């Protein structure tokens, strides 16, 4: 169960990888972010936020947001 007490073991590792992936994502290092988010999924197989970020990473790799990007992903379709 996430969010209760201090994370340990797999939980701590997954959180550290997720935080590193978010950092890479906001720095537009989408290749690195994608690798790290994939590593999170090896630890948290059904993590919806991680899967969502992987979708966003794929979109940004295909169409980079540019130097003035504020870190927000804007969906262009449903």
C-alpha positions in Angstrom: 0.0 0.0 0.0 1.6 3.2 -1.1 1.7 6.4 0.9 1.8 4.9 4.4 5.0 5.3 6.3 8.5 5.6 5.0 9.0 3.7 1.7 11.4 0.8 1.8 12.6 -1.8 -0.6 10.9 -2.0 -4.0 8.7 1.0 -3.0 11.7 3.2 -2.3 13.4 2.1 -5.5 10.3 2.8 -7.6 9.8 6.2 -6.1 13.4 7.2 -6.7 13.2 6.1 -10.3 9.9 7.9 -10.8 11.3 11.1 -9.3 14.4 10.8 -11.6 12.1 10.2 -14.6 10.1 13.3 -13.8 13.3 15.3 -13.5 14.5 14.1 -16.9 11.0 14.7 -18.3 10.9 18.4 -17.2 14.4 18.9 -18.6 13.2 17.5 -21.9 15.5 14.5 -21.7 12.7 12.3 -23.1 14.9 9.3 -24.0 16.2 9.2 -20.4 12.8 9.8 -19.0 11.3 6.9 -21.1 14.0 4.5 -19.9 13.4 5.5 -16.3 9.6 5.3 -16.5 10.0 1.8 -18.1 12.1 0.8 -15.1 9.3 2.0 -12.8 6.9 -0.3 -14.6 9.1 -3.3 -13.9 8.5 -2.5 -10.2 4.9 -1.1 -10.4 3.4 -3.0 -13.3 0.0 -1.3 -13.2 1.0 2.3 -12.3 -1.3 4.5 -14.3 0.7 7.8 -13.8 3.8 6.1 -15.2 1.9 4.7 -18.2 0.5 8.2 -18.8 4.0 9.8 -18.7 5.3 7.1 -21.1 2.5 8.1 -23.6 3.5 11.8 -23.2 7.2 10.9 -23.6 6.4 9.2 -26.9 4.5 12.2 -28.1 7.2 14.6 -27.2 9.9 12.4 -28.8 7.9 12.6 -32.1 7.1 16.3 -31.7 9.4 18.1 -29.2 7.8 20.9 -27.3 10.5 23.5 -27.8 12.7 25.7 -25.5 9.8 27.7 -24.0 7.9 24.6 -22.8 6.5 25.0 -19.3 6.4 21.3 -18.5 2.7 20.9 -19.2 1.4 18.3 -21.7 -1.6 19.4 -23.7 -3.5 16.5 -25.3 -4.4 17.1 -28.9 -6.9 14.2 -29.2 -9.1 12.0 -27.0 
